[in-house]
Amino acid sequence: MTGIVKIYGDAKVGKDTNEIFCPVLKSLSKNGSYLLIATLFVFGTLLGVIKGISVKQVMSNYSYDVLVILIVMELFTNLIAETGIMQLLAIKIAALSKGRKRICLALFGALMFLISSCLNNITAVMIILPIVFVLLKTLEVDKKYICVFFATLLALSNTGGAASPVGDFPAIVIMTSGITTFLSYLTHAFPLFLITSLALIFIWTRIVKKENDDDGIRILTIMNLKSRYKHIGIRFDVLKWLIFIFFGMFIAWSIIPQEIIPPEIIAILGYVISMVISSIKRIKVNQKIDLKSVLTIASFLFFAEIVSETGILKVLASYMQDNINDPKLLVMLIMVITSLVSGLFSAGPAAAAMMPVIIQICQGPLSQQSDWIAVAYAASICAGSSLFMWSATAGFILSGNVNDARITDYNEKQLNWGVSQYMKYGVINYLIQISIALIAIWIIL
C-alpha cells in the first residue's frame, strides 16, 4: 500500500489517494450534469420564493415550444440516420480524401458543418465518429493532429448549429423569441457562419503538416475502410420522402406566421408524417432521445425565466442603453459579454439568460436591425461555445468517445483528448469566431 495509513485502535483509516479520489471524480464526471439540473431547479425555486415570484406564473410563460422542437428534431435525426445516408457520406468523404490528413480535416469539417446546420449536432457527431475512428486508427497520427482534428470538428458543430434556426438550442430559442423570423434568420445567419467555418477550416488545415504523395499506408487505409463498410445499404425509398418532408417543414417555418401555426406544431406534423412513411416502408426505427440533455435545457429555461421575472436583466439592458449612445458599441459589448458567459457557463444558460436583454434592446432604437442583432447574439453564443470543452453542447460527449476509441500514435501510445488538451485550441477557436462576428456587425450595422 502506497498511501499513508493511520491506525486508531484496531481500525485502519486511510487508503491510497487514488483509491479514494478516483471513484469520486469518476462519479462526479458521470453525474455532474444531473447535479447541475437539480441545482438550477432548486436555486430557481428558492429565488422565486425569496423574491415573491409565483412559480406557477413562471411555468405558464415557460418556453415549452423550445423543448418540443428540440425533441422532435432529435427524433427526426434518428429517422434520417436509419436510412444509412450519413454513414455513406462519411465513407465517401474518407475515400475522397485518399487518406491525406489535411483533406480529411477539411472534408469531415465541412460535413460536420452541413449536418449540424440541419440536424441535431450531437447525433451527427455520434454517427460519423465510427468512420472517423477507423480512418484515424489506420493513419499515422500524433497528439497534435488529434487535438487539431477534434477541436475543429467541435467548433464546426457549433457554427453549423447556429447557421440555421433549428440547428441547435440557442438558434431555436432565438427563432421562438419573436425578434426575427425563420427565413430572416436563415438568410442572415447562414452566410456569416459559412464564412466563419471556412476560416476555421483554412486556419487549422494550415497547421497540419502536408504528407508526401507516395505514402502507400494511406492507400491501404482507404481500402480497409471500404472493406469494413461495404455492406451498408441506403434506403433511398425512405430518404427521398424524409428530405421532401424536411424541406416542407423549412418552407412552412419560413412563410407561415408563428401566430397562425407555431413552429413546434409544424415540427410535430412533419415528424408524424415521417413516422407514418417509415412504418409503411418497414424501416427499423430506433427512437431514442437524450433525456439528460432535455432536462438540462429545461432547467436552463426555468432558471432563466425566474431571473427574468426579477427584472434584473431589464435593468441591465436599460442601463447599457442609457450609458452607451453608439448602437454599434452597445451590440458589440453585449456580444462580448454573452460570449464570455457562454464560455464559462455553456451555451444553454447564456442563450436562456441573456435573451430578455436582447429582446429589450430590439424593442428600443435598434428595432430596425433586430434580424442582425439576433444573428450577432447567436454568433456570440457560438463563439463562447467553442471556448472550453464544457461550453459546447457536444463537448464532453465527443471527448468521451474519442478517449474510448483508444487511438494510438506512432509509438502505440494512446492519445487522450479532454479539457486540458482542448484549452489552447479552444481559445483560438473563440478568438477567430468572435473576431469575425464583431467585424461583420461593425460593417453591417
DAFEN-V466959 format. One record per residue. N is the residue number from 1. OMEGA is omega in degrees with one decimal (999 if undefined). Layout:
BEGIN
((N;OMEGA) (N;OMEGA))
END
This chain:
BEGIN
((1;-174.5) (2;-177.1) (3;178.1) (4;-178.2) (5;175.1) (6;-178.0) (7;175.3) (8;-174.7) (9;-179.3) (10;-173.8) (11;174.6) (12;-179.7) (13;-178.4) (14;-179.2) (15;173.8) (16;-176.2) (17;179.4) (18;-179.7) (19;-177.4) (20;-168.4) (21;-177.3) (22;177.2) (23;179.7) (24;179.8) (25;178.9) (26;178.6) (27;179.3) (28;179.9) (29;-179.8) (30;-173.2) (31;-178.8) (32;-179.2) (33;178.2) (34;175.8) (35;177.6) (36;178.9) (37;-179.4) (38;-178.7) (39;-178.7) (40;179.4) (41;-178.7) (42;-179.5) (43;178.1) (44;179.1) (45;178.4) (46;178.1) (47;178.0) (48;179.8) (49;-178.8) (50;-177.9) (51;179.9) (52;179.8) (53;178.6) (54;178.9) (55;177.9) (56;177.7) (57;177.3) (58;-178.3) (59;176.9) (60;176.9) (61;-174.2) (62;-177.0) (63;178.0) (64;-178.3) (65;178.6) (66;-180.0) (67;-179.1) (68;-179.6) (69;-179.6) (70;-179.0) (71;-177.8) (72;-179.6) (73;175.7) (74;177.4) (75;177.9) (76;176.5) (77;177.5) (78;178.2) (79;178.1) (80;-177.1) (81;-177.7) (82;177.9) (83;178.7) (84;-174.0) (85;-178.0) (86;177.0) (87;179.1) (88;178.6) (89;-179.7) (90;179.7) (91;178.6) (92;179.5) (93;178.2) (94;179.0) (95;-179.5) (96;-179.7) (97;-177.4) (98;176.6) (99;178.3) (100;-170.2) (101;178.6) (102;-177.2) (103;175.8) (104;-179.6) (105;-177.1) (106;-175.3) (107;178.2) (108;175.2) (109;178.1) (110;177.9) (111;179.1) (112;179.0) (113;-176.2) (114;-179.3) (115;-177.8) (116;178.9) (117;-178.2) (118;-171.7) (119;179.3) (120;-172.6) (121;176.7) (122;178.5) (123;178.5) (124;177.8) (125;-176.3) (126;-176.9) (127;-175.2) (128;-176.5) (129;-179.3) (130;178.8) (131;178.3) (132;-178.0) (133;177.2) (134;-179.4) (135;-175.6) (136;-179.7) (137;-178.0) (138;172.1) (139;175.5) (140;-177.2) (141;176.2) (142;-176.6) (143;-177.8) (144;-178.6) (145;178.6) (146;179.8) (147;-179.8) (148;-175.9) (149;-174.4) (150;172.9) (151;177.5) (152;179.0) (153;-178.9) (154;179.3) (155;-178.2) (156;172.7) (157;176.9) (158;-179.9) (159;176.6) (160;179.6) (161;-179.9) (162;-174.2) (163;178.6) (164;-175.6) (165;-179.0) (166;-176.1) (167;-176.7) (168;-174.0) (169;-179.5) (170;179.3) (171;178.3) (172;177.5) (173;179.6) (174;-178.1) (175;-176.4) (176;-176.6) (177;-179.4) (178;-178.0) (179;176.0) (180;178.2) (181;-179.7) (182;-176.1) (183;-180.0) (184;178.8) (185;-177.5) (186;-176.5) (187;178.4) (188;-171.7) (189;-172.6) (190;178.8) (191;-179.2) (192;-177.4) (193;172.6) (194;177.6) (195;178.9) (196;-179.6) (197;177.8) (198;177.3) (199;177.7) (200;-179.4) (201;-178.6) (202;-176.7) (203;-175.9) (204;176.9) (205;176.6) (206;-178.6) (207;-176.4) (208;-179.7) (209;-179.8) (210;-177.7) (211;171.7) (212;-175.8) (213;-175.1) (214;-177.7) (215;-178.1) (216;-179.7) (217;-178.1) (218;178.7) (219;178.1) (220;179.0) (221;-178.8) (222;178.1) (223;178.6) (224;179.9) (225;179.9) (226;-179.4) (227;180.0) (228;-173.2) (229;-176.1) (230;-176.6) (231;178.5) (232;177.7) (233;-178.2) (234;178.0) (235;-179.0) (236;179.6) (237;177.1) (238;-175.8) (239;-177.8) (240;177.2) (241;179.3) (242;177.7) (243;178.7) (244;179.1) (245;-178.8) (246;178.8) (247;173.6) (248;175.8) (249;178.4) (250;-179.6) (251;179.5) (252;177.0) (253;-175.0) (254;-170.0) (255;-178.3) (256;179.1) (257;-178.9) (258;-178.9) (259;-179.7) (260;175.7) (261;-179.8) (262;-177.5) (263;179.8) (264;177.6) (265;176.3) (266;179.0) (267;-179.5) (268;179.5) (269;179.1) (270;179.9) (271;-180.0) (272;177.9) (273;178.4) (274;178.5) (275;178.9) (276;179.5) (277;179.0) (278;178.6) (279;178.9) (280;-179.1) (281;177.3) (282;175.8) (283;177.9) (284;-178.3) (285;177.8) (286;-171.9) (287;177.2) (288;174.9) (289;177.3) (290;-176.4) (291;180.0) (292;-179.6) (293;178.2) (294;178.9) (295;178.6) (296;179.9) (297;176.7) (298;179.0) (299;176.4) (300;-177.9) (301;-179.9) (302;-178.6) (303;179.6) (304;178.9) (305;177.0) (306;179.5) (307;179.1) (308;-179.4) (309;178.3) (310;179.6) (311;-177.7) (312;-176.1) (313;176.9) (314;176.6) (315;178.7) (316;-179.9) (317;179.8) (318;179.7) (319;-179.1) (320;179.1) (321;-178.2) (322;-173.5) (323;177.0) (324;-174.1) (325;-178.7) (326;-178.5) (327;179.9) (328;-179.4) (329;178.8) (330;-180.0) (331;-178.0) (332;175.9) (333;178.0) (334;178.6) (335;-179.0) (336;179.1) (337;-179.0) (338;-179.2) (339;179.5) (340;175.6) (341;178.1) (342;-179.4) (343;-176.5) (344;-171.9) (345;-179.9) (346;-172.1) (347;-176.1) (348;179.7) (349;-178.8) (350;-179.2) (351;-178.2) (352;-173.2) (353;-174.9) (354;-178.2) (355;177.2) (356;177.4) (357;179.8) (358;179.0) (359;179.0) (360;-179.3) (361;179.4) (362;177.6) (363;-178.9) (364;-176.0) (365;-179.5) (366;-176.2) (367;180.0) (368;-178.9) (369;-174.3) (370;179.0) (371;-179.6) (372;176.7) (373;176.7) (374;178.9) (375;177.6) (376;177.1) (377;178.7) (378;-179.3) (379;179.6) (380;175.8) (381;180.0) (382;179.0) (383;178.3) (384;-179.9) (385;179.8) (386;-174.0) (387;-179.6) (388;179.8) (389;-176.1) (390;-178.0) (391;-174.1) (392;178.6) (393;-175.8) (394;-172.1) (395;-175.7) (396;176.5) (397;178.7) (398;-179.9) (399;-179.6) (400;-179.6) (401;177.9) (402;-179.7) (403;178.1) (404;-179.1) (405;177.3) (406;175.2) (407;-177.3) (408;178.1) (409;-178.5) (410;-176.3) (411;-179.5) (412;176.2) (413;-177.7) (414;-179.9) (415;179.0) (416;-179.2) (417;-176.8) (418;-174.4) (419;-175.9) (420;-179.6) (421;-177.9) (422;-166.5) (423;-174.8) (424;176.9) (425;178.0) (426;178.3) (427;178.5) (428;176.8) (429;-179.7) (430;-177.2) (431;177.7) (432;-174.7) (433;-177.2) (434;178.5) (435;178.9) (436;-179.1) (437;-179.2) (438;178.5) (439;-179.2) (440;-179.0) (441;178.6) (442;-179.6) (443;-172.0) (444;-175.2) (445;999))
END
